[in-house]
Amino acid sequence: MKEETLEHVYQENLEERIIAHLAEQCDISYEKAMDIYYNSKLSDKIYIGKEGIQYLDYKVLVQILFETEQELFD
């Protein structure tokens, strides 16, 4: 498998874990968690690989989302 393909699969799995953990932590539907995640600045940073943020643990990334983009949860 090419490195680019592996990176893409890793990113998809990471996003799935983030969304599932977000839904669980906030006691919201998976669909609502998807909406929050994909409307966040964090999702953009992960997509472009800014500062290697995509390699952090999904639980840490959800915590970062809580702390830096609280307006998404109001």
Buried (B, 14 or more C-beta within 10 A) or exposed (E): EEEEEEEEEEBEEBBEBBBBBBBEBBEBEEEEBBBBBEEBEBBEBBEEEEEEBBEBEBEEBBBBBBEEBEEBEE
